[in-house]
Amino acid sequence: MLAEAVEGLAIRPEGTYVDVTFGGGGHSRAILSALGPEGRLYAFDQDEDARANAIDDPRFTLIGENFSHLKAFLRLHGVRRVDGVLADLGVSSHQFDVAERGFSTRFDGALDLRMDRRSPVTGADLVNNSSEEDLARLLRLYGELPNARQMARAIVKYRECKGVQGSAGESGIKTTSDLKEAVAKHLPRGMENKYLAMLFQALRIEVNGELEALKAMLQQASELLVEGGHLVVISYHSLEDRLVKNYMRSGNFEGVVEKDFYGNPLSPMRMVCKCTATDEEVAENNRARSAMLRVAEKVEMKNEK
């Protein structure tokens, strides 16, 4: 959805834009190709591996931080208003394809799951140190797993058999294979991969605080955008997309549209369009099958600093 995302930004050659999920740099390169000499692009990525993809262009600046700090780090670079913000959420292809990152169910590797490896808590820490109740809650909430309680119980039982003692160090669940083995009996026949993907998603969201970071980014993006500026977000699961949809429509995460005395909506954003990946894109990249792209426009700038 590269072309649709860049088109959604409605780029002005002299404008200032932000790619909050730099990754491999594909979107950033496309944005730069549409900018003129006076245009500027700032990109965010908390993954240190993304630095290898940094673009050698005087119009480009890569900021190695979580996009939840969008406003603060742009101000450090003297930027207080931007013309467009792009976010391609979730895990990058590079992160999925590196076994030791622990994001993919296809490989055996450390159960890491951190997008920012400076963070202290890994996926192994989470599954070894959380109570059964807490594990069941996050698997139900973030993975939307119908058998969350049974999976949580199986994880706790498995780690106890492995001799875990409040640590993910020398025992317990250490690898993706350990985790898959722990829940193997609770994967419905024919749906093993789907349930594992839901399980890994839940743990990843918790380890990285993804939904809270997304909320912070959306609020800050709407504050930074000039009137008429565009916010473009590609999401890959319903939890992300629900937050994006609600915020773009109402300016809050509950989706409740507040109105003034005259009945005019008070949302700072106006939904412009939405689209899904084409059949050709899905055939080329199966991950795109769940992608939803939404575009919103900034419509007012009240009470902003």
Secondary structure, DSSP 8 states (H G I E B T S, - for coil): -HHHHHHHTT--TT-EEEES--TTSHHHHHHHHH--TT-EEEEE---GGGGGG----TTEEEE-S-GGGHHHHHHHTT---EEEEEEE-S--HHHHH-GGG---SSS--B----SSTTSS--HHHHHHHS-HHHHHHHHHHHS--TTHHHHHHHHHHHHHHTT--S-SSSSS--BHHHHHHHHGGGS-TT-HHHHHHHHHHHHHHHHHTHHHHHHHHHHHHHHHEEEEEEEEEEE-SHHHHHHHHHHHHHSSSS----B-TTS-B--SEEEEEEEE--HHHHHH-GGGGG-EEEEEEE---TT--
